[in-house]
Structures are given as structure tokens and as C-alpha cells.
């Protein structure tokens, strides 16, 4: 049996998007999914189910929240907790400063640090433009994948937009990698 590819999800947005698209189960069957401890404990708790109107006022909406419970997936080994060390976080932050990388959230930093410190083929599934650029600037372009490409590998075709698409993802990562080379 061929081992499943190892893929790390950087923040709650990707987990939420996969749940909203109804793609989570296929995703965790195709990949050995890793999620940074920070993301599991601080970010991935709920996802918006729908906008609900509270009154006749057009801007009076709230997001109904549905819980995301990954405990069963963690217990089954479909989701692996990963926690980069302080030295791994420091290493990427120094590299990011060197190349003028944009600021990214802590979940994305923990994820990118885990990929940077891993030597066994861990791939980051990135969504946010700043995180994609950050990864390219610190030399991780070959260790990242778009949500669209990751879903295609699961045999799922979904209509996506922006940096979720492989086309936009590749354009951002190529630009960042080019900036890195120019600043070496």
C-alpha cells in the first residue's frame, strides 16, 4: 500500500473551506493531514454555516456557527498534530525579514515553520496570498500546493476563486520566488 502524501493545512480558513465545500472526508482519505497545534487549539473551532437575518435592516446579519470537531479524525490518525519548535519559528522569521516577506498570522507561521523544519516531504496547502508569498520568499515554493491542486489530487473538482485556484497560486509563488532570487 502506497503511503498517503503528507500535507499540512495552515489555518482555519482552509479547514473551514473544505468543510463548506463538503470535501473534508475525501481530503483526509487522500492525504495524511497535519495541522499545527496552534491552529487546532486557537483557530479551528467553528465555521460559518450561513448568513441569517435578524431584522428587516439590510446590514443586520450574523453568521450562524457550526462546530468543527476534529477529535475523531485525530484519534483515527487522519489528522496529525504538529508543533514546530521555537527555533524553527525563529529560523523562518529571520529568513522572512531578510527577504521582506509580508506579515502572516500565527497559524500560517507555525505551519510554514513545520514545513521548513521537516525533511520528509511535508507539503503546505496554502490559501492566503500573504502566506503563499511568504513561503516563496523563504524558499519553500516547491513544498506548497494550492487548494485547487490538492482537491484535484482527491478527484474533486470544485469552483474556486482567487488564490485558492492553481493559476493564481502559481503566479504568486513564482513572483515571490523570483524576488528571492533577485535578493540573494
URTA-V770344 format. One record per residue. N is the residue number from 1. SS is DSSP state (H for helix, E for strand, - for the rest). Layout:
n=N ss=SS
n=N ss=SS
This chain:
n=1 ss=-
n=2 ss=-
n=3 ss=-
n=4 ss=-
n=5 ss=E
n=6 ss=E
n=7 ss=E
n=8 ss=E
n=9 ss=E
n=10 ss=-
n=11 ss=-
n=12 ss=H
n=13 ss=H
n=14 ss=H
n=15 ss=H
n=16 ss=H
n=17 ss=H
n=18 ss=H
n=19 ss=H
n=20 ss=H
n=21 ss=-
n=22 ss=-
n=23 ss=-
n=24 ss=H
n=25 ss=H
n=26 ss=H
n=27 ss=H
n=28 ss=H
n=29 ss=H
n=30 ss=H
n=31 ss=E
n=32 ss=E
n=33 ss=E
n=34 ss=E
n=35 ss=E
n=36 ss=E
n=37 ss=H
n=38 ss=H
n=39 ss=H
n=40 ss=H
n=41 ss=H
n=42 ss=H
n=43 ss=-
n=44 ss=-
n=45 ss=-
n=46 ss=E
n=47 ss=E
n=48 ss=E
n=49 ss=E
n=50 ss=E
n=51 ss=E
n=52 ss=E
n=53 ss=E
n=54 ss=-
n=55 ss=-
n=56 ss=-
n=57 ss=-
n=58 ss=-
n=59 ss=-
n=60 ss=-
n=61 ss=E
n=62 ss=E
n=63 ss=E
n=64 ss=E
n=65 ss=E
n=66 ss=E
n=67 ss=E
n=68 ss=-
n=69 ss=-
n=70 ss=-
n=71 ss=H
n=72 ss=H
n=73 ss=H
n=74 ss=H
n=75 ss=H
n=76 ss=-
n=77 ss=-
n=78 ss=-
n=79 ss=E
n=80 ss=E
n=81 ss=E
n=82 ss=E
n=83 ss=-
n=84 ss=-
n=85 ss=-
n=86 ss=H
n=87 ss=H
n=88 ss=H
n=89 ss=H
n=90 ss=H
n=91 ss=H
n=92 ss=H
n=93 ss=H
n=94 ss=H
n=95 ss=H
n=96 ss=H
n=97 ss=H
n=98 ss=H
n=99 ss=H
n=100 ss=-
n=101 ss=-
n=102 ss=-
n=103 ss=-
n=104 ss=-
n=105 ss=-
n=106 ss=H
n=107 ss=H
n=108 ss=H
n=109 ss=H
n=110 ss=H
n=111 ss=H
n=112 ss=H
n=113 ss=H
n=114 ss=H
n=115 ss=H
n=116 ss=H
n=117 ss=H
n=118 ss=-
n=119 ss=-
n=120 ss=-
n=121 ss=-
n=122 ss=-
n=123 ss=E
n=124 ss=E
n=125 ss=E
n=126 ss=E
n=127 ss=-
n=128 ss=-
n=129 ss=H
n=130 ss=H
n=131 ss=H
n=132 ss=H
n=133 ss=H
n=134 ss=H
n=135 ss=H
n=136 ss=H
n=137 ss=H
n=138 ss=-
n=139 ss=-
n=140 ss=-
n=141 ss=H
n=142 ss=H
n=143 ss=H
n=144 ss=E
n=145 ss=E
n=146 ss=E
n=147 ss=H
n=148 ss=H
n=149 ss=H
n=150 ss=H
n=151 ss=H
n=152 ss=H
n=153 ss=H
n=154 ss=-
n=155 ss=-
n=156 ss=-
n=157 ss=-
n=158 ss=-
n=159 ss=-
n=160 ss=-
n=161 ss=-
n=162 ss=H
n=163 ss=H
n=164 ss=H
n=165 ss=-
n=166 ss=H
n=167 ss=H
n=168 ss=H
n=169 ss=H
n=170 ss=H
n=171 ss=H
n=172 ss=H
n=173 ss=H
n=174 ss=H
n=175 ss=H
n=176 ss=H
n=177 ss=H
n=178 ss=H
n=179 ss=H
n=180 ss=H
n=181 ss=H
n=182 ss=H
n=183 ss=-
n=184 ss=-
